[in-house]
Structures are given as structure tokens and as C-alpha cells.
């Protein structure tokens, strides 16, 4: 790797957000850029824990560097996923700038371009200090970016911590979205806590970015995308990232999920996964189990935890012939399987994109962040999924949602609508597709410092 630094004509510094599903898509983007920019070397800065899980293998001209995670000496995780994030955000940006200075000193390569997760508003300041262009990656959906960028305007039209049923009809194409669907920290919650404060600063800072790359595609949310393009210097949809991994990569199916799916009828199986971070509370797990059992729907469940202890007594035995529960599943390949009829999900952006690529309607139970906004958008704007009545899992609500998506005319319409989006997503990543052309533009931005600085100014 030292030789790569010596031979490189450009040095790109990358600053990751080491939580949730942020670092992996950023590394995926960097990997693509490294292939397109053979004269560049990339220094990838994140925490040790994040780097160890994200870098599964060595990459040519991409080197990980560990930064302090902000945790006090002797810290022990007590089950609150937000606590490590709070500690980490108190350590930024100093933990990054210190390591970046060390990297430059060790390699003798000054930084020519800075790429960060878009939530890091301080990326603009670091880039200015280094006199280099700043490229920001937004890993969530366009609507989430828009509402964060328009936080002040939304607050002017909605009283803070006020009525949750007010529609956001003062924003174009948001009449079907309500205040209750907004991420916490925009009009409700603790505005001064670390993450809401960071996201509030992000909108104004992004106007200083030379380019904003986004994990989406042009035709998914035209009105909102066009508003973002008019607001920022260069807003580039270069996704869906999950489509690039669909072909060519070996599939880890150690639990034989795909073979199991092949034994079921078309569009009949319920696939369930609530992501890597959250497990629904016990009473909601029980409600979902009761709905699955009573509806007699075949199901495949990627379960985070111990199903023997966390699911109702006897459930595994009673549903053994109908269901399959595994600790991990090749989600994208499962959603592409013809036997899968609906995806029960938390509504994270990656899951929404994977559902689109698979052409599978969704039943959504959001928990935090942009998941509520994604849920309402999928249901009210795009029309290829359902949020649960009351926003939580109940037996009656889950059974109704399963019936609508799997066994009704409206469910067929949902499948048709998401099938259209599936085709648009694939078109975006074909040669000369919009995401491919946008990526070429991004390569020029990263690879040509003078051009980029001119565009940024």
C-alpha cells in the first residue's frame, strides 16, 4: 500500500459515519471510484470496529485508518444503540482531523479531494482548510434529505412539538405526508441532542459541497429530486447501490433459503427482516407470530436474536412446516425470488431499494430516523406498500396487511407499481443510464481538482 501512495498522483481522503448502514455504501462508492480513477489512492477513516466489519478483504489503493470512537476507557455497552453514537459525535471532527494529519505526514501525500458521509456538515470546513473540493454521499432517500435541508422552513410552518396530524401540504408533492412522519429532531424531540443538531447543520453546509452523490435513481421521486437539484450545486443520483452487487458476486446462502423458497408457489411467501439494529418489542413479536400462524402464510424470517427465547412458546414447532427462521439471509437474492410475495420490514432506505430491485411490495413497521417518512412515502406517494394501522404490529393489523398485499386486487396493483420502478431502477444502471452517466460526472469531479474547485465556487 505504501507503494500505491508513492505512485498515486491524487490522494482522496474519505471520512465515514461508523454506525448503521452508512460506512458500507460509502466504501462501495470508494471502491467504484478507485476502479475509475487508477491514478488515485484513497484513505478511508472510520472507527476500528467499523473498519474491521466493513473491510472484508484488502482493496487496491483503498486503505483503512482507525479513528477514536469517543468511548470512555472501560465503557461497556448497556443496550442503548444511541449511546455510542452520542459519545462518537462528541469526538468529531477532531478525531478525524488528527488522523488525517498523521496520514498526510506518513505518506507525504497532501489531500486532493475530501469525500464524507453527507451528515458531516464539518466536511465543508475541513475541505476549506485543506483547500480541496468536498464530495458528500447521502445514503438515505431524496425525501429525507429534502426535509432535513428544509428544516427551518418546515419549523416556520409547523409549531415545534405541536399537532402531529398536520399535513405537509406547504411542500410540493408532500400533501400525503404528515408531521408525524418526519424524522425526530425536525419538529419534535430534543433539537439540541447530537444527531438532530448535526442533521440541522447539514442542509446549509451541503450548499458548499462540490457534489452530492445519492444512493437513488432519477425516476423514483422526480419532483423532490428536481427540487434538490435546484437547491444544490450538483446533486447526482448514482444508485441503487444494491443493483451493482446483484450480478457477479458469490451468494452466501449457508442456511439454504433459496432452495426452501423454490418449494413454494409464486408470490406466496412472507419475507421478514427488521434490519441489523432493532428487534420489535415482545408484544409486537407475539402479534406478528399470531398473525402468521392464523393466516397460514408460508414465511421466511431473518431473525436477529434467539427465536427460541423471544418468540411465543410452541410457535416454532407449530409452524415448522410453514416457516423457516434463520440468523442471516441473502436478502437481495431472496427478494428477487419469484415465490416471495411481500416484505415485512422496518422501512430503512436500503431495504426499500432492495424491495424495488426485487419487485416485492412491502409491509412496514418503522422505528426511528427516516423509516417513518419512507413508510408513508411507500404507501401514500408510490403506492407499493402498506404502513401498519397505528404504526405498530398488532395481530389484526398484520393479518389485514397480509391479506391486502398477498390476496387482493390492490396487492396486485402494488406489485405492478413496484414492477415499474424495478424496470426504471435497472434502466438507470445500464450503459448510458442516468446513474451511470451521473457516476461519470462524479468521477470527473473527484479526478479533476481544478475543475471541481471551479464548480464549487
N, C-alpha and C positions, 0 to 999 in steps of 0.2 A: 504493500500500500504506500510505503514511503516513496517508492519509485513512481507510483501514479501521481503523487503530489509534485514530484520533480518534473515530470513530463507534461503535466497539465498546463494549459495556457489560461484557464479560468478556474477560480475557486468559488464554489457556491456553498454558503452556509445555510443549514436547514434547522429550524427550531420547532420542535414538536410539542403538542399537548399530550401528556403521557397517560391519559385516562380514557375509559370507554373505548369507542371505536374511532379515535382520532388519529393516533400515530400510524396505524396500518395503512389507511388510504394515503396519508402523506408520503410514507415510504414507497407505496406503489407508484405515486406520481414521480417521485425522485428516481425510481428505477427506470421508468419510461423516459424521463428526461436524460438520464445518463446514457441510455442507448441512442438517443437522438443527438446528444452533444458529446461526441467521443473525445473532445479536447478539454472537457471539464472534469473536475473532481468535486465530490460532494461530502461535506462534513455534517453528519446528522446528529443533532444534540437532543438528548432526552434523558430520562432517569434510567438508572441501571435496570430496574425491574421492567420498565417498558422496553428498553433495548433488547434485553435478554429474551423477551417473548416475541418481539416484532422481527428481529433479525434471526430467522430460522437457518439461514445459510449466508456465507460471505457473498457480497456483491462487488462486482468490478467497479472501482472508482467511487464507491459509497462506503464511508467509514463511520461507525457509530462512536460517539463520545458521550460519557455519562456526566450528568449534572446532578447537583444535590437535590434531593426530593423534598427538602424542607422539614422533614420529620425530626422531632426532638430525639436525642440519644435515649435509647431504651424504649422507644414508642412501641406500643402493642395495639394492633387493630382490634377495635371493640364492636365491630359490626356495622358502624355507620359509614356508608360509602362516600359521604360528602366530607368527612373529616380530613382524610389525606389530601383531598383537593384544596381545602381551606389552608392547610399548612403549606402546601406547594405554592399556592398563589401568593403567599406572604414572602416567599423566597425569590419570586421573579420580579424584575428581569435580571437581577444581579447574578443569580446562579448561572444564567446563560452567558452574560457578557464576560464573566470571569473565565469560563471555559473557552469561550470564543477567542479571547486574547491569548490564552495558552496555546490553542490550536495554531493561530497565526504565527506565534513566536516559534513553536516547534517545527512547523512545516516551512516557514519562510514564505508562505503564500498569503498575501493580503486578500480579503474577501472582495469578490467582484459582483456578487448578487446575493440577496437575502430572501429566503423562502420561509414563511412561517404559517402555522395554523392561523386562520383569519381572526380568531377570537383574541389574539395577542395584539392589542392596539399599540403596545410599545414597540412593535416591529417597525412602525413608521419612524420612531425616534432613533432606534438603533441603526436603521438604514441611512438616515440623515447624517448621523455621526460618522458612519463609515463612508459616506458619500457614494452609496450604491443604490441601485433600484430595489424596491421591495415588491415581492410577489406573495399574495395571500391565498391560501387554499381554504375554501368554505366546504366543509364535509357534510353539511345538512342540506335541506331543501331550500328552494328560492324564496318561499313564503316566510320561512323562519328568518332568513337573512333580511328580508324586507321589513318585517315588524321590528326587528332589533335596530335596524338603521333608522326607522321612523318612530322610535320610542318617544321622543319628545313631542312629536306631532300627535301621537296616539294619546299621550297623557293630557294634552291640551283639550282633547275631545272627550276624554273619559276620566271621571274623577278617580283618583287613586284609592284603591281598596273599596271601590264603590260597587254598584249593582253589576252582577256577573252576566245578566241576561241581555245586556245591550248589544245589538249587532254592530259590527264594524263597517257599516254601510257608507261611512265617510271616506273609505279607501276603495279605489277601483277594484272590482271583482272580489270584494270581501263581504258582500252582503249576507252570504251564507255562513260566515264565521262570526262568533260572538266573543265578548270579553273573556268569558270563562275558558275559551280555547287557547288564549295566549300563553306563552311560556311565563313561568313565575318570574317576578322581578321587573316586568314591564308596567303593569298597572296594579299588581298585588304582591304581597310578600315584603321581605326586607330588602329594600332597594340598595342598601349600603353594604350588604354582605358581598363577599369576594367575587363570586361568579356573576351576579346581576350587575355589579359595578363594572366588571371587566367587559361584559357584553354591551353595556350602555356606552362605554368609551369607544367601542369597536366601530360603530357607524360613522362618526366624524373622521376617525383615523383612516378608514378604508378609502376615503376620498384622496388620500395621499399615496395609495398603492399604484404602482405602475400597471399592475394587472391583478384581477381576482379570478382564480380558477375555481370552478364549482363542479361537484360530483352530481351532475344532472345533464339533461339534454334539452335542446332548444324548444321542442314541440310539446313538452309536458305541461308548461304553465306560462303560455305566451304573454299574457297581459303583465304578469308580475315580472317575468324576465325582461320585457321591454322597459319596464319602469326602472329596474336595476341597471340596465344598460344606459339609460339616460342619466342616472344618478352618479355612476362611477366611470372612471377613465376607460377601463377595458374589462368588461365582465364576460368571461369565457366559460361556457358550459362545455366540459370535456369528458362527460360521463355517458352512461353509467360505468363506473369502475369495475363493477362485478361482471360486466359483459366481457371484459378482456380476459378474465380468468375462466370463462366458460369453456373455451376450447384449448386444447393442448396440454392442460395441466392434469397430472395424475389425481384421481379421486380417492380420498381416504374413506372407504366405506367398510370399516372394520366390524361394524355391527349389522351388516347385510341389509341395510334399509332398502336399497333399490330392488334387491331380489324380493323382499317382502311386499313392496309396492306392486310389483309385477303380477302378483296373485290376486289383485283387486280390480274391480270394474272401473271404467273411465270416470273421472271426476267424482269419485265416491269417498275418498279418504280425507279425513280432517288432519292436517298437519299443525302441530302446536309447538311454538317456541317463544319464550318471553325474553330472549336475549341473554347476555352474559352477566348482567348486573343485578337484575331484580327477579325475585320469585314472588308470585301473588301471595297474599296472606292466607292462612289456613282455611278460613271460612270460604274464601273465593275458590281455592283449590277444590274444596269439597263440592261447591256448587257446580264447578265445571265437570268434575268426575260424575256427579249425579246426572248432569245433562247428557254427557257422553253415553253413560250406561242406559239411560231411559230412551235416548234417540236411537240406540243400537248402531250408531255410525262407527265404521272402522276408523281407527285413529293411529297416528304415529306421533309420539311426543318426545321431543328433545328436552329432557328434564334436567335442570340444574339443581342438584341436591340428592337427597336419599328418598326415592319414591316409596320404599317400604315403610319409612317412618313418617313421611309428610303427606301421603295420600291416605284416604279413608281405609279402615280395616277391611280386608277382603276384596278391595277394588281390583287389585292386580289379578287375583285368582278368578274373579267373576268375569273379567274382560280379557282373559288370556287369549281367547280365540279371535277376538275382535281387534285388540290393540297391541301396540308394540311401544315400549318405553326404553329409550337409550340415553346414555350420558352425553353423547355428541352425535351429530348427524351432518352429512354433506348437504347443507341447506339449499344451495342453489340448484344442485342436481335433483334434489327431492322436489322442489317447486317446479322444475321442468318436466317431471314425470307425469304422464297423462292420467294416472289414477288419482292424483291429488285434486280435490275439489274446492278446498278452502284453506286459508292460512290464518290460524288464530295467533295473534302477535301483539306485542307491546306498542307497535307503531313507530319504532325507530326508523330513521331515514334509510339506512342500509336495507332493512327488511322490506320497506316499501319498494325500493328499487328491485330487490330480488324477486318480489312478488310480481312486479311488472314484467321483468325478464322471463319469469315462468308463466305468465298469463293466468295467474290464480287470484280470484277475489279474496278479500280479507275480512276478518272479524277482529276488531281492535279494542284492546284494553290498555289505554295509556297510563303512565305513571308519573313522569316528570319531563322537564325540558321541552323539546319541540314535539313530543309524542302526542299531546292533546291537539295541537294545531295540525299535525299530519293526519290524525284520525278524522278530524272534522273536514279537512280538505279532501281526503279519500272518499268520504261519504257524501258531502254536500256539493263539492265542486266537480270532482272527477267521476263520481258515481260508480266506483268499482269495489266498494266495501261498505261495512257497517260498523258504527260505534255501538257499544252496548248501552241499553237503556239504563240511565242513572250513572253511567261511566264505570261501573264495576261489574264483576262476574256474579250473576245470580243464576240459579237453575232455570228459572222461567225465561230470563233474558237470553241466556246462552242457547237454550232449546229453540227459541224463536229465531235467533240469528242463524243457527244451523239450518233450520227449515227453509228460511228465506234464501240463503246462499246456495244450498245444495239441492233443494227440491221445489223451486218456484220459478215462475216466468221471470220475475225480477232478477233472480240469481243468474239465469241465462243471459239477461241483458248486461249484468255486471261482467260476466265472462267475455261477452262480446266487446264491451268498452275497454277492458284491460287488454284484450287481444289487439285492439287498435294501437294502444300505447306500446305494447310489446313490439309491434312491427316498426313503429316510429323510433323506438329505442335502438333496435337493430340497424335501422337505416342510418342513424346518427353515427355509428361506429364503422360503417362500411367505407371503403375508399371514396374520398371526396364527400363523405358525410359531414354534417355540421360539426360534430365533436372532433372528428379527425382534422378538419380544417382549423378549428379553434386551437387544437393542440399544436399545430404547425405555427400558428401565431404566437403561442406561448413559448415555443422553442426559440423563436426569433427574439422574443423579449428577454429570455434568460441568457441567450447566447450572445447578444449584442448589447454590451453595456452602454455604448454611446447612444444608440437608437433608443434604448429603454429610458435613459435619463432625459432624453429629449421629449419622449411621450409623457413621462411623469411630470414634467414641468409645463 
